[in-house]
């Protein structure tokens, strides 16, 4: 399995094929999830082949946006099933990668440790200090695709999402949950002040 070649292939595909209106689900987001996955995995004691599979899943998890807007996780798995065997990934490895990718579908449903790490890496920004900057990119994307129109609608979505979201790894429960709660309170305050 050539994880380095998989990384080069998918990052080039994302740069080339993602629409400019994908301001959140972008190559930058994929890179952020990839680096965050490595960080969480180190703290959770993941190494060897399992780490390589996890890193590959992080790289491919949103690649389906190059093919379709809805159910992009299926598209990501289709791309993984097409590209990864050529790079030396076995069929069971590809299916495990796809299981991790499918776990990131909201509401997230991870059933194993690697999927929990990927899910937390995908939404790690919810508990980081760049939450509002990254959130602005998602707002722009959702607006561009006609999902919502106003800032109030955006904050209402944020409120419901933050209230329902939960981190899965001990690392993110410890390192990200407290700051996520701070963001939740700021969103509530904005909605109260902008009624």
Helices and strands as residue ranges (DSSP letters): H 3-17, H 27-43, H 48-60, G 63-66, H 72-83, G 85-87, H 91-103, H 113-122, G 124-127, H 131-144, H 151-164, H 170-175, H 177-193
